[in-house]
Amino acid sequence: MTRSTIVAAIVLAFAFGTGAALAEDTPPATSDKPAATSKMMSPEKKAISKTCSDKANAKGLHGDARKKFRSACKKAGGKIE
């Protein structure tokens, strides 16, 4: 074997070893927050959203008009007509 082949084999082995070391998973950071926060809606918010959707359906709204109505309705807590 030539000297360059040996050097190439050592560099290749080092590259594989380094890649495996960097690929190790680190444990996830712990948090004091409860698991279900912003991704899950509270039952009250769901009820308000459902009410606003039902009111938009009753008015026959679609597209941008529906989006605007639902946004205003949810901000008012479902108390918009």
HUKA-V642027 format. One record per residue. RES is the residue in three letters. PHI is phi as a letter, one per 20 degrees, with the letter a starting at -180 (999 if undefined). PSI is psi in radians with two decimals (none if undefined). OMEGA is omega in degrees with one decimal (NA if undefined). Layout:
BEGIN
RES:PHI:PSI:OMEGA + RES:PHI:PSI:OMEGA
END
This chain:
BEGIN
MET:999:2.54:-179.8 + THR:e:2.87:-177.9 + ARG:f:-0.68:-179.2 + SER:f:-0.58:177.7 + THR:f:-0.71:179.2 + ILE:f:-0.77:179.1 + VAL:f:-0.75:179.2 + ALA:f:-0.70:178.6 + ALA:f:-0.70:178.9 + ILE:f:-0.76:179.2 + VAL:f:-0.72:179.1 + LEU:f:-0.78:178.4 + ALA:f:-0.71:178.3 + PHE:f:-0.72:-179.9 + ALA:f:-0.75:178.1 + PHE:f:-0.74:-179.8 + GLY:f:-0.72:179.7 + THR:f:-0.72:179.5 + GLY:f:-0.72:179.2 + ALA:f:-0.66:179.9 + ALA:f:-0.65:180.0 + LEU:f:-0.38:-176.8 + ALA:e:-0.08:-179.6 + GLU:f:2.46:178.4 + ASP:f:2.44:173.9 + THR:e:2.60:-179.6 + PRO:f:2.53:-179.7 + PRO:f:2.58:179.1 + ALA:f:2.40:178.8 + THR:e:2.67:-177.3 + SER:c:2.64:177.5 + ASP:e:-0.13:-178.8 + LYS:f:2.61:173.4 + PRO:f:2.72:-174.8 + ALA:f:-0.72:-176.3 + ALA:e:1.72:180.0 + THR:d:-1.79:-171.1 + SER:f:-0.40:-176.9 + LYS:f:-0.44:-179.7 + MET:d:2.38:-178.7 + MET:e:2.58:176.1 + SER:f:2.75:178.7 + PRO:g:-0.59:179.2 + GLU:f:-0.75:178.8 + LYS:f:-0.67:178.0 + LYS:f:-0.72:-179.8 + ALA:f:-0.74:178.7 + ILE:f:-0.77:179.5 + SER:f:-0.73:179.4 + LYS:f:-0.75:179.0 + THR:f:-0.78:-179.9 + CYS:f:-0.66:177.4 + SER:f:-0.74:178.8 + ASP:f:-0.71:178.5 + LYS:f:-0.66:177.9 + ALA:f:-0.67:177.0 + ASN:f:-0.75:-179.2 + ALA:f:-0.58:178.7 + LYS:e:-0.19:-179.8 + GLY:m:0.54:-177.7 + LEU:e:2.51:177.9 + HIS:b:2.73:173.1 + GLY:m:-2.40:-175.9 + ASP:f:-0.64:-179.8 + ALA:f:-0.70:178.5 + ARG:f:-0.75:-179.2 + LYS:f:-0.78:179.5 + LYS:f:-0.76:-179.9 + PHE:f:-0.82:-179.2 + ARG:f:-0.67:178.9 + SER:f:-0.84:179.6 + ALA:f:-0.68:-179.9 + CYS:f:-0.79:-179.3 + LYS:f:-0.63:177.8 + LYS:f:-0.55:178.7 + ALA:e:0.04:178.8 + GLY:m:0.41:178.9 + GLY:n:0.17:-176.1 + LYS:d:0.69:179.1 + ILE:d:2.56:-179.7 + GLU:d:none:NA
END
